[in-house]
Amino acid sequence: MSRSLVTLRCAGPGDANPLAELWATALRKADHRDLLADLDLIIKTAAESPEQKLVVAEYDSNFAGAVFLRVTTLSPINLDACVQAISPHVFPQYRRHGVGRTLMECAVAFAEELGIAHVSTAAASSSRDGNRFMARLALGPQAVFRVATTHAVRAKLTAQRPAFDRYSGGRHLTQVLAARRSQRRSRTPTAP
C-alpha cells in the first residue's frame, strides 16, 4: 500500500508569501507588501470563520498548492447553499501528483460536513488544463464570468449609443414626435 505524499492543512501567517506567488495572476495589482497584508488578513479571517477555510496542500512537505473555501449561495438570486472552491491552484512542478484532486476532495468534504449539496469553482478561460480537470470532476459550466474596468465599459456603452440618442438627451426621435403630436391634440378644442 502506497502512502500519499500530499497533506492538507489550514493556512497560517507564514503562508502569505508562497500564496502571493501561487495566486499572482488572481490577486489585485499592488505592491508586494500590500499583497502580503491582504493575504495576512484573508488568512486571519478564514481562520476565525466557520464558513471559510483557506487550505494549503503540501507535497512531500513542500508548499504545493492552495484553495480558498467559502460557504455562500449559488447566486444572489438562487439561494441554494454552495461551497465555492476559489482559486484552486497548484504550482507547475507539483501538477499531476494528486494535489489538485486532494484540494477538490477537501472542498467536497467541507460541503458534506456542512450538509451543503453544491460545490462550485472557476477556472481561467485561458486555462485549458484547468477547465479539463474541472470537467473530469463533473463540474460543468454554469455561467461565463466577465470582468472589465468601469471606465472601459462606460466608454463602450457611450460609443454604442445611437447618435440621435446622444444628442436628444436619451429620447428617440419617434418619442419626441409622438409627444409633440399629443401636445397638439390636447391644445386643439374639441367640437361640442
MDTraj code that builds the backbone (N, CA, C; nanometers):
import mdtraj as md
import numpy as np

residues = "MET SER ARG SER LEU VAL THR LEU ARG CYS ALA GLY PRO GLY ASP ALA ASN PRO LEU ALA GLU LEU TRP ALA THR ALA LEU ARG LYS ALA ASP HIS ARG ASP LEU LEU ALA ASP LEU ASP LEU ILE ILE LYS THR ALA ALA GLU SER PRO GLU GLN LYS LEU VAL VAL ALA GLU TYR ASP SER ASN PHE ALA GLY ALA VAL PHE LEU ARG VAL THR THR LEU SER PRO ILE ASN LEU ASP ALA CYS VAL GLN ALA ILE SER PRO HIS VAL PHE PRO GLN TYR ARG ARG HIS GLY VAL GLY ARG THR LEU MET GLU CYS ALA VAL ALA PHE ALA GLU GLU LEU GLY ILE ALA HIS VAL SER THR ALA ALA ALA SER SER SER ARG ASP GLY ASN ARG PHE MET ALA ARG LEU ALA LEU GLY PRO GLN ALA VAL PHE ARG VAL ALA THR THR HIS ALA VAL ARG ALA LYS LEU THR ALA GLN ARG PRO ALA PHE ASP ARG TYR SER GLY GLY ARG HIS LEU THR GLN VAL LEU ALA ALA ARG ARG SER GLN ARG ARG SER ARG THR PRO THR ALA PRO".split()
xyz = np.array([
    [0.0849, -0.1181, 0.0000],
    [0.0000, 0.0000, 0.0000],
    [0.0892, 0.1240, 0.0000],
    [0.0661, 0.2149, -0.0957],
    [0.1496, 0.3349, -0.1053],
    [0.0921, 0.4480, -0.0212],
    [0.1816, 0.5264, 0.0313],
    [0.1423, 0.6396, 0.1136],
    [0.1418, 0.7635, 0.0261],
    [0.0330, 0.8446, 0.0374],
    [0.0241, 0.9675, -0.0402],
    [0.1212, 1.0700, 0.0153],
    [0.1869, 1.1413, -0.0740],
    [0.2803, 1.2445, -0.0335],
    [0.2104, 1.3786, -0.0153],
    [0.0782, 1.3841, -0.0419],
    [0.0025, 1.5089, -0.0318],
    [-0.0639, 1.5170, 0.1054],
    [-0.0393, 1.6270, 0.1749],
    [-0.1059, 1.6524, 0.3022],
    [-0.1713, 1.7901, 0.2963],
    [-0.2787, 1.8064, 0.3734],
    [-0.3513, 1.9331, 0.3777],
    [-0.3433, 1.9918, 0.5174],
    [-0.3474, 2.1232, 0.5223],
    [-0.3536, 2.1949, 0.6493],
    [-0.4161, 2.3317, 0.6247],
    [-0.4649, 2.3924, 0.7314],
    [-0.5161, 2.5284, 0.7202],
    [-0.3982, 2.6243, 0.7086],
    [-0.4164, 2.7276, 0.6292],
    [-0.3098, 2.8259, 0.6094],
    [-0.2800, 2.8993, 0.7387],
    [-0.1555, 2.9349, 0.7564],
    [-0.1125, 3.0110, 0.8733],
    [-0.0427, 3.1384, 0.8309],
    [-0.0047, 3.2226, 0.9271],
    [0.0563, 3.3521, 0.8955],
    [0.1815, 3.3418, 0.8077],
    [0.2572, 3.2369, 0.8165],
    [0.3778, 3.2221, 0.7362],
    [0.3509, 3.1843, 0.5913],
    [0.2248, 3.1640, 0.5555],
    [0.1919, 3.1204, 0.4195],
    [0.1634, 3.2346, 0.3226],
    [0.1653, 3.3585, 0.3698],
    [0.1300, 3.4716, 0.2832],
    [0.2230, 3.4821, 0.1624],
    [0.3522, 3.4651, 0.1834],
    [0.4464, 3.4797, 0.0725],
    [0.4279, 3.3729, -0.0358],
    [0.4230, 3.2424, -0.0018],
    [0.4001, 3.1440, -0.1086],
    [0.2613, 3.1580, -0.1729],
    [0.1611, 3.2027, -0.0958],
    [0.0284, 3.2250, -0.1550],
    [0.0330, 3.3398, -0.2556],
    [0.1096, 3.4443, -0.2250],
    [0.1233, 3.5564, -0.3187],
    [0.1858, 3.5097, -0.4499],
    [0.2823, 3.4188, -0.4396],
    [0.3458, 3.3638, -0.5601],
    [0.2488, 3.2726, -0.6357],
    [0.1789, 3.1870, -0.5631],
    [0.0857, 3.0921, -0.6247],
    [-0.0294, 3.1632, -0.6949],
    [-0.0849, 3.2632, -0.6292],
    [-0.2036, 3.3326, -0.6804],
    [-0.1698, 3.4649, -0.7489],
    [-0.0494, 3.4810, -0.7977],
    [-0.0047, 3.6078, -0.8563],
    [-0.1004, 3.6600, -0.9628],
    [-0.1557, 3.5730, -1.0453],
    [-0.2450, 3.6186, -1.1523],
    [-0.3873, 3.6451, -1.1033],
    [-0.4205, 3.5972, -0.9846],
    [-0.5567, 3.6138, -0.9331],
    [-0.5700, 3.7311, -0.8361],
    [-0.4594, 3.7783, -0.7826],
    [-0.4629, 3.8865, -0.6835],
    [-0.4672, 4.0227, -0.7529],
    [-0.5053, 4.1236, -0.6750],
    [-0.5091, 4.2592, -0.7302],
    [-0.3682, 4.3052, -0.7644],
    [-0.3600, 4.4004, -0.8522],
    [-0.2304, 4.4567, -0.8902],
    [-0.1919, 4.5590, -0.7842],
    [-0.0910, 4.5262, -0.7056],
    [-0.0483, 4.6141, -0.5971],
    [0.0961, 4.5827, -0.5614],
    [0.1515, 4.6652, -0.4761],
    [0.2849, 4.6442, -0.4222],
    [0.2884, 4.5113, -0.3472],
    [0.4015, 4.4432, -0.3474],
    [0.4134, 4.3112, -0.2826],
    [0.3777, 4.3176, -0.1341],
    [0.4191, 4.4247, -0.0662],
    [0.3858, 4.4393, 0.0765],
    [0.2351, 4.4483, 0.0973],
    [0.1657, 4.5200, 0.0065],
    [0.0197, 4.5309, 0.0167],
    [-0.0465, 4.3951, -0.0053],
    [0.0067, 4.3180, -0.0997],
    [-0.0475, 4.1842, -0.1249],
    [-0.0278, 4.0940, -0.0035],
    [0.0870, 4.1037, 0.0591],
    [0.1126, 4.0240, 0.1792],
    [0.0174, 4.0646, 0.2918],
    [-0.0088, 4.1941, 0.3043],
    [-0.1042, 4.2418, 0.4056],
    [-0.2440, 4.1895, 0.3745],
    [-0.2823, 4.1929, 0.2457],
    [-0.4119, 4.1376, 0.2041],
    [-0.4225, 3.9910, 0.2437],
    [-0.3188, 3.9148, 0.2105],
    [-0.3216, 3.7713, 0.2367],
    [-0.3191, 3.7410, 0.3858],
    [-0.2457, 3.8204, 0.4641],
    [-0.2487, 3.8022, 0.6097],
    [-0.3904, 3.8210, 0.6627],
    [-0.4613, 3.9219, 0.6108],
    [-0.5995, 3.9468, 0.6528],
    [-0.6909, 3.8318, 0.6091],
    [-0.6731, 3.7844, 0.4873],
    [-0.7547, 3.6727, 0.4359],
    [-0.7308, 3.5472, 0.5205],
    [-0.6061, 3.5180, 0.5521],
    [-0.5717, 3.4003, 0.6340],
    [-0.6366, 3.4130, 0.7711],
    [-0.6252, 3.5303, 0.8321],
    [-0.6809, 3.5525, 0.9659],
    [-0.8332, 3.5417, 0.9645],
    [-0.8968, 3.6026, 0.8655],
    [-1.0434, 3.5988, 0.8555],
    [-1.0927, 3.4555, 0.8351],
    [-1.0249, 3.3820, 0.7484],
    [-1.0647, 3.2429, 0.7228],
    [-1.0487, 3.1576, 0.8484],
    [-0.9443, 3.1819, 0.9249],
    [-0.9206, 3.1026, 1.0472],
    [-1.0287, 3.1287, 1.1521],
    [-1.0860, 3.2485, 1.1501],
    [-1.1855, 3.2853, 1.2510],
    [-1.3289, 3.2537, 1.2094],
    [-1.3514, 3.2198, 1.0845],
    [-1.4870, 3.1995, 1.0337],
    [-1.5205, 3.0515, 1.0160],
    [-1.6394, 3.0089, 1.0626],
    [-1.6798, 2.8702, 1.0398],
    [-1.7249, 2.8461, 0.8949],
    [-1.7450, 2.9542, 0.8198],
    [-1.7920, 2.9418, 0.6815],
    [-1.6826, 2.9654, 0.5786],
    [-1.5587, 2.9737, 0.6239],
    [-1.4457, 2.9926, 0.5338],
    [-1.3313, 2.9022, 0.5774],
    [-1.2525, 2.8650, 0.4793],
    [-1.1352, 2.7822, 0.5084],
    [-1.0334, 2.8075, 0.3985],
    [-0.9120, 2.8362, 0.4378],
    [-0.8022, 2.8518, 0.3418],
    [-0.7103, 2.7328, 0.3627],
    [-0.7099, 2.6437, 0.2635],
    [-0.6403, 2.5156, 0.2761],
    [-0.5150, 2.5154, 0.1898],
    [-0.4050, 2.4723, 0.2503],
    [-0.2766, 2.4605, 0.1819],
    [-0.2475, 2.3127, 0.1625],
    [-0.2025, 2.2786, 0.0429],
    [-0.1589, 2.1413, 0.0143],
    [-0.0064, 2.1391, 0.0118],
    [0.0490, 2.0401, 0.0778],
    [0.1940, 2.0201, 0.0752],
    [0.2228, 1.8864, 0.0090],
    [0.3247, 1.8849, -0.0733],
    [0.3682, 1.7610, -0.1370],
    [0.5074, 1.7306, -0.0841],
    [0.5188, 1.6205, -0.0118],
    [0.6460, 1.5816, 0.0492],
    [0.7028, 1.6982, 0.1317],
    [0.6148, 1.7620, 0.2096],
    [0.6468, 1.8744, 0.2996],
    [0.6805, 2.0050, 0.2291],
    [0.6577, 2.0145, 0.0985],
    [0.6798, 2.1387, 0.0246],
    [0.5457, 2.2017, -0.0120],
    [0.5354, 2.3331, -0.0020],
    [0.4142, 2.4059, -0.0369],
    [0.3836, 2.3797, -0.1846],
    [0.2699, 2.3167, -0.2129],
    [0.2404, 2.2752, -0.3497],
    [0.1189, 2.3452, -0.4102],
    [0.0222, 2.3838, -0.3274],
    [-0.0989, 2.4464, -0.3810],
    [-0.1889, 2.4924, -0.2692],
    [-0.3014, 2.5532, -0.3084],
    [-0.3957, 2.6031, -0.2084],
    [-0.5317, 2.6252, -0.2728],
    [-0.6328, 2.6328, -0.1871],
    [-0.7686, 2.6661, -0.2299],
    [-0.8360, 2.7408, -0.1157],
    [-0.9174, 2.8390, -0.1518],
    [-0.9959, 2.9129, -0.0529],
    [-1.1383, 2.8612, -0.0630],
    [-1.1932, 2.8123, 0.0487],
    [-1.3290, 2.7583, 0.0504],
    [-1.4204, 2.8559, 0.1227],
    [-1.5381, 2.8783, 0.0653],
    [-1.6323, 2.9736, 0.1231],
    [-1.7741, 2.9241, 0.1045],
    [-1.8527, 2.9306, 0.2115],
    [-1.9947, 2.8964, 0.2037],
    [-2.0694, 3.0208, 0.1585],
    [-2.1498, 3.0046, 0.0564],
    [-2.2302, 3.1148, 0.0038],
    [-2.3534, 3.0554, -0.0628],
    [-2.4174, 3.1303, -0.1495],
    [-2.5306, 3.0785, -0.2262],
    [-2.4862, 3.0603, -0.3710],
    [-2.5639, 2.9823, -0.4471],
    [-2.5275, 2.9623, -0.5874],
    [-2.5182, 3.0950, -0.6608],
    [-2.6080, 3.1871, -0.6305],
    [-2.6037, 3.3222, -0.6855],
    [-2.6871, 3.4122, -0.5948],
    [-2.6815, 3.5413, -0.6137],
    [-2.7641, 3.6299, -0.5306],
    [-2.9145, 3.6068, -0.5483],
    [-2.9538, 3.5431, -0.6594],
    [-3.0967, 3.5180, -0.6799],
    [-3.1334, 3.3706, -0.6684],
    [-3.0344, 3.2833, -0.6551],
    [-3.0586, 3.1413, -0.6285],
    [-2.9974, 3.1124, -0.4925],
    [-3.0815, 3.1008, -0.3912],
    [-3.0332, 3.0941, -0.2536],
    [-2.9983, 2.9540, -0.2054],
    [-2.9833, 2.8568, -0.2965],
    [-2.9331, 2.7256, -0.2573],
    [-2.7902, 2.7425, -0.2066],
    [-2.7603, 2.6790, -0.0939],
    [-2.6258, 2.6884, -0.0358],
    [-2.5234, 2.6204, -0.1258],
    [-2.4028, 2.6720, -0.1222],
    [-2.2963, 2.6233, -0.2094],
    [-2.1618, 2.6476, -0.1418],
    [-2.0684, 2.5568, -0.1616],
    [-1.9301, 2.5803, -0.1205],
    [-1.8536, 2.6191, -0.2459],
    [-1.7977, 2.7382, -0.2442],
    [-1.7148, 2.7836, -0.3556],
    [-1.5705, 2.7446, -0.3281],
    [-1.5097, 2.6787, -0.4232],
    [-1.3666, 2.6481, -0.4177],
    [-1.2989, 2.7553, -0.5025],
    [-1.2494, 2.8574, -0.4352],
    [-1.1957, 2.9749, -0.5041],
    [-1.0455, 2.9589, -0.5248],
    [-1.0043, 2.9794, -0.6473],
    [-0.8634, 2.9733, -0.6875],
    [-0.7909, 2.8461, -0.6447],
    [-0.8425, 2.7297, -0.6841],
    [-0.7651, 2.6078, -0.6566],
    [-0.6448, 2.6044, -0.7517],
    [-0.5296, 2.6388, -0.6993],
    [-0.4079, 2.6457, -0.7809],
    [-0.3040, 2.5475, -0.7277],
    [-0.2234, 2.4968, -0.8197],
    [-0.1127, 2.4074, -0.7862],
    [0.0101, 2.4582, -0.8610],
    [0.1228, 2.4663, -0.7909],
    [0.2464, 2.5066, -0.8590],
    [0.2764, 2.4063, -0.9703],
    [0.3273, 2.4541, -1.0850],
    [0.3507, 2.3659, -1.2005],
    [0.4317, 2.2397, -1.1695],
    [0.5327, 2.2496, -1.0855],
    [0.6173, 2.1325, -1.0575],
    [0.5454, 2.0249, -0.9777],
    [0.4273, 2.0569, -0.9207],
    [0.3527, 1.9585, -0.8416],
    [0.2248, 1.9120, -0.9112],
    [0.2043, 1.9559, -1.0342],
    [0.0859, 1.9107, -1.1082],
    [0.1041, 1.7653, -1.1478],
    [-0.0079, 1.6962, -1.1605],
    [-0.0118, 1.5538, -1.1952],
    [0.0455, 1.4650, -1.0838],
    [0.0352, 1.5146, -0.9610],
    [0.0770, 1.4367, -0.8438],
    [-0.0381, 1.4195, -0.7454],
    [-0.1603, 1.4554, -0.7860],
    [-0.2762, 1.4389, -0.6990],
    [-0.3059, 1.5573, -0.6082],
    [-0.2319, 1.6666, -0.6230],
    [-0.2503, 1.7827, -0.5361],
    [-0.3842, 1.8497, -0.5646],
    [-0.4150, 1.8755, -0.6907],
    [-0.5423, 1.9393, -0.7271],
    [-0.6615, 1.8545, -0.6857],
    [-0.6532, 1.7253, -0.7098],
    [-0.7617, 1.6342, -0.6710],
    [-0.7827, 1.6366, -0.5204],
    [-0.6727, 1.6392, -0.4454],
    [-0.6824, 1.6427, -0.2997],
    [-0.7455, 1.7734, -0.2524],
    [-0.7114, 1.8854, -0.3158],
    [-0.7729, 2.0135, -0.2801],
    [-0.9234, 2.0105, -0.3069],
    [-0.9641, 1.9524, -0.4193],
    [-1.1069, 1.9462, -0.4517],
    [-1.1790, 1.8458, -0.3616],
    [-1.1103, 1.7376, -0.3202],
    [-1.1683, 1.6453, -0.2221],
    [-1.1951, 1.7182, -0.0913],
    [-1.1063, 1.8094, -0.0554],
    [-1.1241, 1.8895, 0.0659],
    [-1.2485, 1.9779, 0.0532],
    [-1.2704, 2.0354, -0.0641],
    [-1.3891, 2.1184, -0.0866],
    [-1.5167, 2.0352, -0.0720],
    [-1.5162, 1.9158, -0.1283],
    [-1.6325, 1.8269, -0.1189],
    [-1.6550, 1.7846, 0.0265],
    [-1.5477, 1.7512, 0.0969],
    [-1.5604, 1.7119, 0.2381],
    [-1.6154, 1.8269, 0.3220],
    [-1.5719, 1.9494, 0.2940],
    [-1.6221, 2.0673, 0.3661],
    [-1.7712, 2.0842, 0.3404],
    [-1.8147, 2.0665, 0.2152],
    [-1.9572, 2.0768, 0.1815],
    [-2.0367, 1.9661, 0.2511],
    [-1.9858, 1.8445, 0.2486],
    [-2.0555, 1.7326, 0.3143],
    [-2.0656, 1.7543, 0.4648],
    [-1.9594, 1.8037, 0.5236],
    [-1.9561, 1.8299, 0.6671],
    [-2.0645, 1.9307, 0.7076],
    [-2.0919, 2.0272, 0.6203],
    [-2.1913, 2.1307, 0.6488],
    [-2.3290, 2.0976, 0.5916],
    [-2.3417, 1.9832, 0.5255],
    [-2.4697, 1.9435, 0.4667],
    [-2.5086, 2.0261, 0.3461],
    [-2.4115, 2.0694, 0.2696],
    [-2.4347, 2.1535, 0.1517],
    [-2.4282, 2.0668, 0.0268],
    [-2.5276, 2.0848, -0.0588],
    [-2.5435, 1.9958, -0.1739],
    [-2.4657, 2.0365, -0.2992],
    [-2.4080, 2.1560, -0.3031],
    [-2.3401, 2.2018, -0.4248],
    [-2.1978, 2.2494, -0.3953],
    [-2.1096, 2.2233, -0.4911],
    [-1.9733, 2.2751, -0.4894],
    [-1.9532, 2.3463, -0.6225],
    [-1.8961, 2.4656, -0.6174],
    [-1.8675, 2.5380, -0.7414],
    [-1.7234, 2.5854, -0.7402],
    [-1.6726, 2.6122, -0.8573],
    [-1.5376, 2.6663, -0.8707],
    [-1.5302, 2.7402, -1.0025],
    [-1.4175, 2.7991, -1.0284],
    [-1.3947, 2.8675, -1.1552],
    [-1.2529, 2.8377, -1.1999],
    [-1.2358, 2.8316, -1.3279],
    [-1.1029, 2.8158, -1.3867],
    [-1.0882, 2.9249, -1.4915],
    [-0.9702, 2.9778, -1.5045],
    [-0.9458, 3.0828, -1.6041],
    [-0.9849, 3.0308, -1.7414],
    [-1.0504, 3.1158, -1.8194],
    [-1.0946, 3.0726, -1.9525],
    [-0.9763, 3.0325, -2.0401],
    [-0.8595, 3.0870, -2.0120],
    [-0.7404, 3.0552, -2.0910],
    [-0.6707, 2.9267, -2.0443],
    [-0.7162, 2.8699, -1.9323],
    [-0.6515, 2.7508, -1.8775],
    [-0.7197, 2.6244, -1.9288],
    [-0.6686, 2.5731, -2.0373],
    [-0.7260, 2.4510, -2.0959],
    [-0.7160, 2.3345, -1.9986],
    [-0.5982, 2.3176, -1.9367],
    [-0.5803, 2.2078, -1.8415],
    [-0.6726, 2.2225, -1.7217],
    [-0.6836, 2.3445, -1.6683],
    [-0.7705, 2.3683, -1.5530],
    [-0.9160, 2.3375, -1.5833],
    [-0.9632, 2.3795, -1.6998],
    [-1.1021, 2.3537, -1.7383],
    [-1.1266, 2.2055, -1.7648],
    [-1.0316, 2.1373, -1.8249],
    [-1.0460, 1.9932, -1.8481],
    [-1.0467, 1.9173, -1.7160],
    [-0.9617, 1.9596, -1.6223],
    [-0.9564, 1.8968, -1.4900],
    [-1.0914, 1.9103, -1.4196],
    [-1.1476, 2.0315, -1.4217],
    [-1.2768, 2.0544, -1.3557],
    [-1.3884, 1.9747, -1.4246],
    [-1.3836, 1.9652, -1.5554],
    [-1.4847, 1.8877, -1.6284],
    [-1.4767, 1.7396, -1.5916],
    [-1.3564, 1.6869, -1.5740],
    [-1.3406, 1.5463, -1.5344],
    [-1.3973, 1.5211, -1.3949],
    [-1.4091, 1.6246, -1.3137],
    [-1.4644, 1.6111, -1.1782],
    [-1.6148, 1.6394, -1.1755],
    [-1.6784, 1.6419, -1.2921],
    [-1.8235, 1.6622, -1.3070],
    [-1.8667, 1.8066, -1.2853],
    [-1.7728, 1.9002, -1.2824],
    [-1.8071, 2.0417, -1.2676],
    [-1.8294, 2.1003, -1.4070],
    [-1.9551, 2.1246, -1.4398],
    [-1.9903, 2.1772, -1.5710],
    [-2.0018, 2.3279, -1.5700],
    [-1.9938, 2.3887, -1.6880],
    [-2.0065, 2.5346, -1.6947],
    [-2.1486, 2.5786, -1.6609],
    [-2.1603, 2.6757, -1.5746],
    [-2.2905, 2.7299, -1.5347],
    [-2.3086, 2.8697, -1.5917],
    [-2.2011, 2.9463, -1.5997],
    [-2.2060, 3.0833, -1.6494],
    [-2.0664, 3.1237, -1.6940],
    [-2.0602, 3.2322, -1.7679],
    [-1.9320, 3.2901, -1.8052],
    [-1.9188, 3.4187, -1.7247],
    [-1.8169, 3.4280, -1.6448],
    [-1.7927, 3.5422, -1.5586],
    [-1.6993, 3.6364, -1.6334],
    [-1.7467, 3.7560, -1.6644],
    [-1.6670, 3.8512, -1.7416],
    [-1.6349, 3.9728, -1.6564],
    [-1.5172, 4.0286, -1.6759],
    [-1.4714, 4.1424, -1.5965],
    [-1.4045, 4.2447, -1.6871],
    [-1.4303, 4.3718, -1.6605],
    [-1.3617, 4.4827, -1.7279],
    [-1.3605, 4.6008, -1.6320],
    [-1.2770, 4.6985, -1.6612],
    [-1.2763, 4.8177, -1.5776],
    [-1.4044, 4.8968, -1.6013],
    [-1.4472, 4.9701, -1.5015],
    [-1.5667, 5.0535, -1.5133],
    [-1.5499, 5.1516, -1.6283],
    [-1.4316, 5.2115, -1.6382],
    [-1.4041, 5.3088, -1.7434],
    [-1.4219, 5.2471, -1.8832],
    [-1.3706, 5.1258, -1.9008],
    [-1.3799, 5.0605, -2.0320],
    [-1.5255, 5.0316, -2.0691],
    [-1.6047, 4.9846, -1.9721],
    [-1.7452, 4.9545, -2.0008],
    [-1.8204, 5.0833, -2.0326],
    [-1.7957, 5.1920, -1.9558],
    [-1.8606, 5.3209, -1.9833],
    [-1.8268, 5.3689, -2.1233],
    [-1.7001, 5.3588, -2.1622],
    [-1.6581, 5.4031, -2.2955],
    [-1.7293, 5.3238, -2.4047],
    [-1.7404, 5.1921, -2.3870],
    [-1.8089, 5.1094, -2.4874],
    [-1.9581, 5.1409, -2.4926],
    [-2.0206, 5.1601, -2.3769],
    [-2.1635, 5.1932, -2.3749],
    [-2.1896, 5.3256, -2.4447],
    [-2.1056, 5.4235, -2.4192],
    [-2.1215, 5.5543, -2.4826],
    [-2.1002, 5.5437, -2.6333],
    [-1.9996, 5.4687, -2.6751],
    [-1.9699, 5.4545, -2.8176],
    [-2.0807, 5.3798, -2.8910],
    [-2.1494, 5.2891, -2.8227],
    [-2.2530, 5.2094, -2.8886],
    [-2.3904, 5.2737, -2.8833],
    [-2.4033, 5.3853, -2.8109],
    [-2.5317, 5.4540, -2.8042],
    [-2.5594, 5.5158, -2.9408],
    [-2.6817, 5.5013, -2.9936],
    [-2.7129, 5.5610, -3.1242],
    [-2.6881, 5.7122, -3.1221],
    [-2.6454, 5.7671, -3.2375],
    [-2.6091, 5.9088, -3.2460],
    [-2.7252, 5.9991, -3.2044],
    [-2.8473, 5.9718, -3.2521],
    [-2.9604, 6.0588, -3.2164],
    [-2.9888, 6.0523, -3.0675],
    [-2.9563, 5.9410, -3.0044],
    [-2.9792, 5.9255, -2.8608],
    [-2.8805, 6.0133, -2.7828],
    [-2.7562, 6.0242, -2.8331],
    [-2.6557, 6.1046, -2.7644],
    [-2.6914, 6.2528, -2.7640],
    [-2.7611, 6.2999, -2.8709],
    [-2.7890, 6.4424, -2.8833],
    [-2.9269, 6.4813, -2.8336],
    [-3.0144, 6.3859, -2.8123],
    [-3.1503, 6.4207, -2.7705],
    [-3.1735, 6.3962, -2.6219],
    [-3.0659, 6.3780, -2.5476],
    [-3.0815, 6.3584, -2.4041],
    [-3.1453, 6.2251, -2.3711],
    [-3.1337, 6.1277, -2.4595],
    [-3.1863, 5.9955, -2.4314],
    [-3.3221, 5.9681, -2.4943],
    [-3.3857, 6.0689, -2.5556],
    [-3.5180, 6.0469, -2.6164],
    [-3.5015, 6.0185, -2.7645],
    [-3.5659, 5.9150, -2.8103],
    [-3.5622, 5.8792, -2.9517],
    [-3.6481, 5.9772, -3.0304],
    [-3.6138, 5.9997, -3.1556],
    [-3.6867, 6.0930, -3.2415],
    [-3.8346, 6.0581, -3.2475],
    [-3.8657, 5.9295, -3.2558],
    [-4.0078, 5.8907, -3.2629],
    [-4.0810, 5.9281, -3.1354],
    [-4.0134, 5.9194, -3.0218],
    [-4.0756, 5.9584, -2.8948],
    [-4.0998, 6.1089, -2.8907],
    [-4.0049, 6.1869, -2.9414],
    [-4.0190, 6.3328, -2.9433],
    [-4.1370, 6.3721, -3.0319],
    [-4.1462, 6.3121, -3.1520],
    [-4.2561, 6.3447, -3.2435],
    [-4.3910, 6.3026, -3.1855],
    [-4.3982, 6.1889, -3.1223],
    [-4.5238, 6.1433, -3.0609],
    [-4.5653, 6.2380, -2.9484],
    [-4.4714, 6.2859, -2.8709],
    [-4.5036, 6.3801, -2.7630],
    [-4.5561, 6.5106, -2.8189],
    [-4.4973, 6.5593, -2.9297],
    [-4.5462, 6.6833, -2.9925],
    [-4.6875, 6.6662, -3.0465],
    [-4.7135, 6.5521, -3.1114],
    [-4.8498, 6.5270, -3.1635],
    [-4.9502, 6.5237, -3.0491],
    [-4.9127, 6.4617, -2.9415],
    [-5.0019, 6.4525, -2.8259],
    [-5.0304, 6.5903, -2.7676],
    [-4.9294, 6.6756, -2.7607],
    [-4.9490, 6.8110, -2.7085],
    [-5.0410, 6.8912, -2.8004],
    [-5.0229, 6.8767, -2.9340],
    [-5.1098, 6.9478, -3.0280],
    [-5.2542, 6.9042, -3.0121],
    [-5.2762, 6.7747, -2.9955],
    [-5.4123, 6.7237, -2.9792],
    [-5.4759, 6.7780, -2.8521],
    [-5.3997, 6.7892, -2.7466],
    [-5.4557, 6.8346, -2.6211],
    [-5.4845, 6.9855, -2.6230],
    [-5.4157, 7.0640, -2.7113],
    [-5.4432, 7.2058, -2.7237],
    [-5.5594, 7.2363, -2.8151],
    [-5.5899, 7.1471, -2.9082],
    [-5.6984, 7.1685, -3.0044],
    [-5.8325, 7.1488, -2.9323],
    [-5.9187, 7.2537, -2.9379],
    [-6.0501, 7.2377, -2.8703],
    [-6.1349, 7.1344, -2.9442],
    [-6.2072, 7.0582, -2.8697],
    [-6.2936, 6.9579, -2.9295],
    [-6.4301, 7.0196, -2.9600],
    [-6.4905, 6.9786, -3.0671],
    [-6.6231, 7.0322, -3.1092],
    [-6.7313, 6.9748, -3.0207],
    [-6.8318, 7.0654, -2.9829],
    [-6.9389, 7.0161, -2.8967],
    [-7.0378, 6.9283, -2.9647],
])
top = md.Topology()
chain = top.add_chain()
for i, resn in enumerate(residues, 1):
    res = top.add_residue(resn, chain, resSeq=i)
    for name in ("N", "CA", "C"):
        top.add_atom(name, md.element.get_by_symbol(name[0]), res)
traj = md.Trajectory(xyz[None], top)
